[in-house]
């Protein structure tokens, strides 16, 4: 499915789905539990469905509920948690791959993991090395390959200690932390270059919820997890997903819009909420109401200053320098915002973005470049030379040259959503055609109709 996106003004209230990161963690921990767990407000996305499909292979089951009951019931395997009954196909979910493979390594016998074309391009050599350090057998199925299919033979052996970089992804670190729930001694992890650290804190909170003892040093280089044996089922509510909030947030800022994003998570557990102070440093009009759990966003002529102009002028040295190692999934939305921002934006420490569903650094430079953006890239950074559509006095900026065109999503959900949102902010008469845009369902089911309900001009082509 292709989507055509064109100039829009947004208004009204919108609620984004539950967090994918929280939902997958909840599903896997519920599968380990003894008895029933109830997961409220889960994200029914493709990645979460892949996790729910994997859970029965391990001895658990999932009931998705009916009608308006937005609650999934998981009957955990508990003491009956066992080797997967079949090859585990994780679909497009890197989280499931990196979370579940260390858990499988705690079991005696062979497990095989594979996934879709995108997953079969993502590295697993860091997982192989970590599991080998723990005494398990691990390898890729194809000689000379560093990608899935991944083959594992457990169980891991004492002492449960290993040293790994942690820079390729935080997900396998979270998987190792979860695997400690099944061990008879603490898991001790040393990370030489930890990245995406807010997600490690998220995992810590979930493990503590089910009774584990978790210690993480201030620099995230030392992690210790002690499980408490079989734990009972639990009830949990999944908060809204800040990774999804980023797209209506940026779309509203770049257009003549005023929207309120309801059920916003202000707990601070999700690192992607840092996008708000980043955008505010550029002059964004964003108002938080923590009592109502609401985020109000005003852009363009609807902003309180009547312009909604974004600029790096107030940043130190007149440039935005932002380290996204803690929230790399924000790179797509932030890169689009930077294209409409007067000044240079340096988006740094994002090497992990080259190992997501696509090489997002390369893809963003190429596809945004097709629409007139001026972007430089390096191994772990991106520099966006942006221009606001308006000068400081509110007149038209002759340097603003973004225009419409046809772009590729590369079946990457965040690329598709960010390019679609860009089209909403182009001048009248311009449009962006995003190819293979249905991939949004990976993290934001019904993204286009949900956005359409607040005024986004998205048309299926």
Buried (B, 14 or more C-beta within 10 A) or exposed (E): EBBBBBBBBBBEEBBBBBBBBBBBBBBBBBBBBBBBBBBBBBBBBBBBBBBBBBBBBBBBBBBEBEEEEBBBBBBBBBEEBBBBEEEBBBBBBBBBBBBBBBBBBBBEEEBBBBBBEBBBBBBBBBBBBBBBBBBBEBBBEEEEBEBBBBBBBBBBEEEBBBBBBBBBBBBBBBBBBBBBBBBEEBBBBBBEEBBBBBBBBBBBEBBEBBBBEBEBEEEBBBBBBBBEEBBEBBEBBBBBBBBBBBBBBBBBBBBBBBBBBBBBBBEEBBBBBBBBEBBEBBBBBBEBEEEEBBBBBBBBBBBEEEBBBBBBBEBEEEEBBBEBBBBBBBBBBBBBBBBBBBBBBBBBBBBBBBBBBBBBBBBBBBBBEBBBBBBEBEEBBBBBBBBBBBBEEEEEBEEBEBBBBBBBBBBBBBBBBBBBBBBBBBEEEBBBBBBBBBBBBBBBBEBBEBBBEBBBBBEEE
